[in-house]
Amino acid sequence: MSLLVVGLSHRSAPVSVLERAALAEDTKVKLLHDAVAAEPAAEAAILSTCNRIELYADVDKFHAGVAELSTLLADHSGVPLEELTPYLYVHYEDRAVHHLFSVACGLDSMVVGEGQILGQIKDTLSTGQEQHTAGRLLNDLFQQSLRVGKRAHSETGIDRAGQSLVTFGLDQLAQAIGGVDSFADWAKDKRALVIGAGSMSSLAANTLARAGVSEIVVANRTHARAARLAEAVGGRAVRMDDLAAELPHADIVVSCTGATGQVIDAETVARALASRTSQSPIGLLDLAMPRDTDPAAGALDGAHLVDLETIGTAAQDAPMAADVDTVRKIVSAEVAAFGAAQRAAHITPTVIALRSMAADLVASELARLDGRLPDLDDRERAEVSQTVRRVVDKLLHAPTVRVKQLAGEPGGAGYADALRELFDLDPQAVAAVSSVTRSDEPAEPNRGRA
């Protein structure tokens, strides 16, 4: 089996396509189960964020796997395959590992270096575990990607290479409306409205609070969640039905809901501007995918809209820190180490099966010896048994240690096949050992968002 990823992101597709391909939570679960039900895939996981949709799978056939995963993404997103295909990318084996590790470090983010992706990767792993679609390979892969991402952030200054989407977007509003480079220099006396109460909205609310805005109002379809977030940042909660009444009083509106349709239309923004007592523009920051805010609202006099599309354009010109090169070296080294560990693990069941076969042979020969030399006393029998087992262990030690070392090198997967062939090992016995090994290795428990 081999790792395959098929997906699309802000690097391969325009926002309009990403919007259409966005997956609801129940659709993600169905896609996971349909993926593992498909013949080429044994495991599956979905990394779905505001600017990427990626389906990871352990497949036994490359071309069949690409065709099946691409079709599944099209079917569940509702975007016809012929329209989706030009925007899809494919990574296989080590390149797929390199891609996920780069994503975990923030190298593939819209804003380089942002750390929110680690929480999203943890959610991906948690969902795969809960739905029982992530097996040994994907558990190992995603757990290691979290470690690599944390290592990159702790050992380098990758955080300085970019900011979170929230901070970057707020800075864009500050530059456009306030004429200052940093949102913190513009936030004083501003009133903010946060729409949504998920992880991105929570990050936005906390960022606004730290920046010193005068008031934060949180609106959400589930009022209890809005109330919890509002209490955490010293704000107040309202219901979604109150949006039209709150908009005229807001200087900054940050929206990130899971709605499939628009939450704020241009007409509502126009009415808010007409009844607004302040002469300052309304800054609209839309971080949702699909978009919460009608793009036409950004063209209204007195409103300025920043969404993922405009952030992506601005982020392309953002300066890159020197630490990015260091992170790339970390990723390359971690990919090599992960590949070596996986290849070494691949041969372990064969080695176990070989030693099991040797033990069975020793037991058989000792039983035969008992029949031929029935007069041996217990001490003599024990000495003979220990000697025979010691000879077998010494004969097998060097080749099994060496074959594990060789298997960890590039191209080392063939050593397991050679070992099975040389010792005429029963493939079913090896498969049985492999199955027991996998079931005895519990996945790392989910400990919440990073």
PyMOL commands that set and color helices and strands:
alter all, ss='L'
color gray80, all
select helices_A, chain A and resi 15-21+25-37+62-77+81-87+94-104+116-130+136-155+158-161+165-178+183-185+199-211+223-232+240-249+266-274+295-299+308-315+323-372+378-407+414-422+427-439
alter helices_A, ss='H'
color red, helices_A
select strands_A, chain A and resi 2-9+41-49+52-59+89-92+191-195+215-220+236-239+252-255+282-286+303-307
alter strands_A, ss='S'
color yellow, strands_A
deselect
rebuild
show_as cartoon
